[in-house]
Amino acid sequence: MPSHLSPRAVLLAGALACVVAAPAWAQSTAPADAAPDTTADTTGAGASEDVVVTGSRIARPDYEAPNPIVSFDSDRIQQSGNTNVTTFLQRVPALTTSLDNADSAGPNRPDNQLYGAAGLNLLSLRGLGSARTLVLVNGRRHVSGQIDTAAVDINALPTDLIERVDVLTGGASAVYGADGVSGVVNFILKRDFDGVAGRTQFGISEQGDAGNRFASLMAGKNFAGGRGNVTAYYEYNADDPLQNDDRSFLRRQNRLYTVSNPAYAGPGSGTYQQVLAGDLRYPGGSPAGVIDIGGTLYNGDGSLYDPGTDVGGGFVSGGSATSVAGYVGDLLPKTERHAVNLLTHYDFSDAFQLSLEGKFVQSTATTFGGFTGNYTGDFTLDNPFLPTNLRDAALANAQRVISSNRNNTDFPRLGESDRRRTWRGVIAATGAVSDHARYDVSYTYGQTDVRITKLNDRWEDRYYAALDVVTDPSTGRPTCRSNLNPAAVQVPTVSFTPGPNSGCLPINTFGVNVTDPAALAWATNNNVSSARVTQSVASAALTGDFGALFALPGGPVKFALGGEYRRETSRFDPNSFLTGEQWYQYDEGNKFDPTFVISPSRGAFDVWEVFGEVDVPLLRDRPFFETLSVGAAGRYSDYSTIGSTKAYQFNGIWAPVRDISFRGSYSQAVRAPNIGELFAPVGPTNNFFSDPCYVENRNAGTSTRAANCVALVSGLGADPATFTAANNPDAASLINGARSGNPGLKEETARTWTAGTVLRPRFLPGLTISADWYDIRLDDAISIADANTIANLCVDQPTLDNVYCAAIRRRQGTGYINGYTVQPQNVARFATAGLDLNISYVLRTASAGTFDIRFVGGYLNKLEQIATPGAQVEDQVDQFNRPKYNLVFSPTWTLGEVTLSYNLRWADGTRRFAKLTTDNNPDYAPESLLRYKELWQHDVQVQVAADEGVGFYAGVNNLANQRPSVDSVDQPIASLGRYFYAGAKVRFGA
């Protein structure tokens, strides 16, 4: 029969054939110790045992690792007081831009994902994003927690089961496949645990809120003379939410904001374009409703509306309008997590060792954002809730209908509750095929199911019916008009049947806190959608050396080769409430915009890969050549979506003496577009705009902006001279847009080099110093530009004839932005470079105890983005959340049963505004507003070993109670404030 094998099948079959054929050429010599499945802490003291180091599949001494790795063990995590692993890892200079609970609470969502992203925790290396950061568990991939992506939700990883976290900088695609263009974060779990261990911790802020409850229990048993082990683990964690108004300095009367200055008088006038303003409010709406009758503005309770004072930027200060402070909702979500893990292995022989890993994690995050509104609600004069003076004024003005623009701050906030259930299983077989070769075959399956509950949405048909109120002639009480006349409904009904038995209860919106909760409950709903992400990985590898055939002066040449098959799927199934646009007005988006559509999404891809790696030890134990080795790795991948890709790496290490070594690497890494970037259907998104064409913003861009803006605004029939935020009725409103995938995307390609040195001076045992320079250039980067960035790029190009202007919709006659479209493109380029410095020193004394000092510092030399070929370079160093310098200093002192730990996290203050905006514009803002404050976070902990196997500890994080800078909730530090915690831990058995 003719063969019908695909090229991908041939690739994997060839790799498997190498594994099977290995005994034929690998000859026997003296037995060799099997390399443990672990990862070296290359910043610690050197060890002679060969281990598998993160960034390689080849076993070698950890001090010969060619790639820069920063490691943190379980003790460091516990001493931090953080039960959230992402929050702990944000102290690592390379991971400061990672997203924790605060970044997925209230209105915040990673990647502006509107559904299923509440409570996500995502790692981001080097500020290049979670999509370019590869997260591994025991060196293997983990299923995503974010719909349509490969990003791992760190909530799915067990805190106290972590033995160590390794952070590797540089392209790792040649070893692990796509996604790791900025590096790898590898979580190594505890193995061969024997005994019972437990820990519990409780924490609370100084204000008595944001409570945390944590507990873990682990039980393990070695058996069969140590050849087998089974370990079971359970973990529980819960966090209470934190709202904006829980912090007094963020409340309306105390909060200050940076706004455009309407009193700016021009260059050299002594005035500034940006100033601080307090008691900021959204004009045109109020909690009681704003009603215009004959040009006179009233509140919904009948009092006169106070418009406040214009302070620029489309905002007012004081008056009757709705306060900006607190409108956004939660700063931290409410979370709860249950995690169960089971790990077991049994070594049948040196040739066959079987291991199994299984886990189930259920995490739930609930968070509330902004309020609903009536924009506007129309009422007839026979509504019995309408104040008499408003009815009389309307009649005098010959109005039969009045309109109320109301921010429903007395209604429950819009919210989302996401329950993620993650299953993951690994079965692996390893063993020796000879004294010089080992095989490793594994299969991994992971699945994340997300139940997405949107909270407090209003039914369109019910809410319209409940607002249309008349007096029931039989009772004299207010009732829904449709209860008396079923034909009086204003929109087609889908959720109820009009008439006397409909259940409709009248809603009063004329005033504040006047609505019947039962009526509101009838008109609202919590609707449920679902999503699923799956991952399947089959892998086979052969590692070993050619020692049976030949050896170089530095030892035998080591190798690794193998193949891998991976399939990933993602789907999102919105409910009929969303797809049928059954919500009222803007609760889930602008239903009056025909382009605003919520659709199901589906996507999948698979990839077949072969890989190889070699380590060539040229010299060893020679004068000036304690160690000299070079290595290389390569991977060929064939994707069902984009075709073939190639990744490679070259590396080397030279140690002239034991005390010092030099290492370096050069690699090409790739990232294939993820499912959402390729297949996402047209869906909704939204954004607040600060229009670059406002008069006050025209000098904050390129030299072409002002002229382009005049031409653009004039062409739409508006006056450029009066085109300001103050004149834009939507200046302080969310603008709805659309986003979709792009099946024409290709892979990103990164070229990375690292160079560094490691010092381990024999005259100072216990000291290790490493310094590594990294340089990453990412071409054809997939970019979904921020909507404000798109608006800026439109007018910052040489002409208006560009793709960015085509993506922004503006209203004819006024010129103001009223919509936009975003889609990923291979148009961006990133470049970053910097230095990592790591110092570790352990000093053991006879009488003063043990001192364990750790310092990790980062210098960001370059972080550039070019949004599209030919566009201006955006220098992001020293910008928001991208400090030029940052560090963590963590000394620990143990004396007898007492351990004292201190942690300092410091980062220099970053710019508040873009460099392009301020560098050539000295009048843009006063000096006091140009930068955020430096970060100075001090954490302390004391731990006491009360009895054998029993310990107690307590600590304080943010001891100095540093607060965010003015006009910020999280820069340079979150608003949580001083935080206290206490815990206990026990350990019994071996």
Secondary structure, DSSP 8 states (H G I E B T S, - for coil): ------HHHHHHHHHHHHHHHHHHH----S------S----TTS---SSEEE-TT-SSEEEGGG--S-EEEEEHHHHHHHT-SSHHHHHTTSGGGTT-B-GGGGSTT--GGG--SS-TT--B--STTS-GGGEEEEETTEE---SSTTS----GGGS-TTTEEEEEEEES--HHHH-TT-SSEEEEEEE--S--EEEEEEEEEEETTS-S-EEEEEEEEEEEETTTTEEEEEEEEEEEE--EEGGGSGGGSTTT-EEEEE-TT---TTSS--SEEEEESEEETT-BTT-EEEETTEEEETTSSB----EEEETTEEESSSSEESTTTT-EEE-EEEEEEEEEEEEEEEETTEEEEEEEEEEEEEEEEE----EEEEEEEETT-TTS-HHHHHHHHHTT-SEEEEEEE-TTS---EEEEEEEEEEEEEEEEEEEETTEEEEEEEEEEEEEEEEEEEEEEBHHHHHHHHSEEE-TTTSSEEEHHHH-GGG-SS--SS---STTS-------SSSS-S-HHHHHHHEEEEEEEEEEEEEEEEEEEEEE-TTT--BTTB--EEEEEEEEEEEEEEEE--HHHHTT-B-TTTTS-TT-TT-----EEEEEEEEEEEEEEEEEEEEEETTEEEEEEEEEEEEEEETTTEEEEEEEEEEEEEEETTEEEEEEEEEEEE---HHHHH--SEEEEE----TTSGGGTTSS-TTHHHHHHHHHHHTT--GGG--GGG-TTTTS-EEEEE---TT---EEEEEEEEEEEE--TTSTTEEEEEEEEEEEEEEEEE---HHHHHHHHHHSSSS-SHHHHTEEE-TTT--EEEEEE--EEEEEEEEEEEEEEEEEEEE-SSS-EEEEEEEEEEEEEEEEESSTTS--EE-TTBTTB-SEEEEEEEEEEETTEEEEEEEEEE---BSS-HHHHTT-TTSS-GGGSB---EEEEEEEEEEEEETTEEEEEEEESTT-----TT-SSSSS-TT-SEEEEEEEEEE--
